[in-house]
């Protein structure tokens, strides 16, 4: 949401700054314009107002962008998914995967690392967390 807000505020700020620098993008006939001093004064006031708003919007864009990136990159780390392993002898082991290979799976459990043989495994399922014993 922060990044989307930054995009919207940045686009609005850019539009306001372009409008302040180049005037209102519109096709008008010369006859429709008010007298030159009045028109120029109105345009100058509008440009000054949009310049102030554009500066505020681009500074807000910068703050939102920095906040969005900080939350995205430096936010809290996602907890690793736990794995519940049911073995053929009826024992269940629950923990996070440390490494796997050569037909074994090493899980980090609350009681330490446990090696589980995959050829003796009858079920694997991800769980949000392990119980107090982890086994």
C-alpha positions in Angstrom: 0.0 0.0 0.0 2.9 2.4 0.7 4.4 1.8 -2.7 1.1 2.3 -4.4 0.5 5.5 -2.5 4.0 6.7 -3.4 3.3 6.0 -7.1 0.0 8.0 -7.0 1.4 10.9 -5.0 4.5 11.0 -7.3 2.4 11.1 -10.4 0.2 13.8 -9.0 3.3 15.8 -8.0 4.9 15.4 -11.4 1.6 16.6 -13.1 1.4 19.6 -10.8 5.1 20.6 -11.5 4.6 20.2 -15.2 1.4 22.3 -15.1 3.2 25.0 -13.1 6.1 25.1 -15.5 4.2 24.9 -18.8 0.7 26.1 -18.1 -2.7 24.4 -18.4 -2.8 22.0 -21.3 -5.9 23.3 -23.2 -6.8 24.5 -26.6 -8.4 27.9 -26.5 -9.0 30.5 -29.0 -7.5 34.0 -28.7 -11.0 35.5 -28.4 -11.7 33.3 -25.3 -8.8 34.6 -23.3 -9.4 37.4 -20.8 -7.3 40.6 -21.3 -3.6 40.0 -21.1 -2.7 41.4 -17.7 -5.6 39.6 -16.0 -4.9 36.3 -17.8 -1.2 36.5 -17.0 -1.8 37.3 -13.4 -4.3 34.4 -13.0 -1.9 32.0 -14.7 1.0 33.2 -12.4 -1.1 32.7 -9.3 -2.2 29.2 -10.5 1.4 28.3 -11.3 2.7 29.4 -7.9 0.0 27.4 -6.1 0.7 24.3 -8.2 4.4 24.7 -7.7 4.0 24.7 -3.9 1.7 21.7 -4.1 4.0 19.9 -6.5 6.9 20.3 -4.2 5.0 19.0 -1.2 3.7 16.1 -3.3 7.2 15.1 -4.5 8.6 15.3 -1.0 5.7 13.2 0.2 6.4 10.7 -2.6 10.0 10.4 -1.4 8.9 9.8 2.1 6.3 7.2 1.1 8.8 5.5 -1.2 11.5 5.2 1.5 8.9 3.9 4.0 7.6 1.4 1.5 11.0 0.1 0.6 12.1 0.0 4.3 9.0 -2.1 5.1 9.6 -4.4 2.1 13.3 -4.9 2.5 13.9 -4.5 6.2 10.6 -5.7 7.7 10.5 -8.7 10.1 11.7 -11.9 8.7 9.1 -14.6 8.0 9.4 -17.5 10.4 10.5 -20.7 8.7 7.8 -23.3 8.1 7.8 -26.3 10.3 7.5 -29.8 9.0 5.7 -32.7 10.7 7.2 -36.1 9.7 5.3 -39.3 10.4 7.5 -42.4 10.4 6.4 -46.0 9.8 7.2 -47.0 13.4 4.6 -44.5 14.7 7.0 -41.8 15.8 6.3 -38.2 14.6 9.1 -35.6 14.4 8.4 -31.9 14.1 10.9 -29.2 13.2 12.4 -26.9 10.6 14.5 -28.4 7.8 18.2 -27.9 8.3 19.4 -30.0 5.3 18.4 -32.9 3.2 20.2 -35.4 1.1 21.2 -39.1 0.6 17.7 -40.3 1.6 17.7 -38.4 4.9 16.2 -35.2 6.3 17.7 -33.3 9.2 15.2 -31.3 11.2 15.9 -28.8 13.9 13.6 -29.6 16.8 13.4 -28.1 20.3 15.4 -31.0 21.6 18.2 -30.6 19.0 18.8 -31.9 15.5 17.1 -35.1 14.4 17.9 -37.1 11.4 14.9 -38.8 9.7 15.2 -41.5 7.1 12.9 -40.8 4.1 12.5 -44.5 3.2 10.8 -45.0 6.6 8.6 -41.9 6.3 4.8 -42.4 5.7 3.7 -38.8 5.9 5.0 -35.2 5.6 3.0 -32.1 6.2 3.8 -28.5 6.8 2.6 -27.0 10.1 2.6 -23.4 11.3 4.7 -24.4 14.4 5.6 -27.5 16.4 4.1 -28.2 19.8 6.1 -27.8 23.0 7.9 -31.2 22.7 8.4 -31.0 19.0 8.2 -34.8 18.7 
